[in-house]
Amino acid sequence: MKIMQVEKTLVSTNRIADMGHKPLLVVWEKVGGARQVAVDAIGCVPGDWVLCVGSSAAREAAGSKSYPSDLTIIGIIDQWNPD
């Protein structure tokens, strides 16, 4: 698992059918760091600190072993001090 922060939503209206309509979010491990795209399985908003899983755990967390995701948000952190 990784602790990451949601930067913003990512709009992608033209996608493969297997992705359905799950929201996509841009996340990073630290402000100004490398950005990644994560599937939002729980309903996050920009600024939230979240728990993310990758690889096969990301696909299962998104709803299916065949779901095309390599990063999925599985939890919102209630309180976190990144320092």
Long-range contacts (C-beta under 8 A, 24 or more apart in sequence): 1-51, 1-52, 1-53, 1-74, 2-29, 2-51, 2-52, 2-53, 2-54, 3-29, 3-49, 3-50, 3-51, 3-52, 3-77, 3-80, 3-82, 4-28, 4-29, 4-36, 4-38, 4-49, 4-50, 4-52, 4-73, 5-29, 5-30, 5-31, 5-47, 5-48, 5-49, 5-50, 5-82, 6-44, 6-45, 6-46, 6-47, 6-48, 6-49, 6-50, 6-73, 7-35, 7-46, 8-46, 9-46, 10-37, 16-68, 18-66, 18-67, 18-68, 19-67, 19-68, 22-62, 22-63, 25-73, 27-52, 27-71, 27-73, 30-82, 36-71, 37-71, 38-69, 38-71, 38-72, 38-73, 39-67, 39-69, 39-71, 39-72, 39-73, 40-73, 41-72, 41-73, 41-74, 42-73, 42-74, 42-75, 42-76, 44-73, 44-76, 48-76, 48-77, 49-76, 49-77, 49-80, 49-82, 50-74, 50-75, 50-76, 50-77, 51-75, 51-76, 51-77
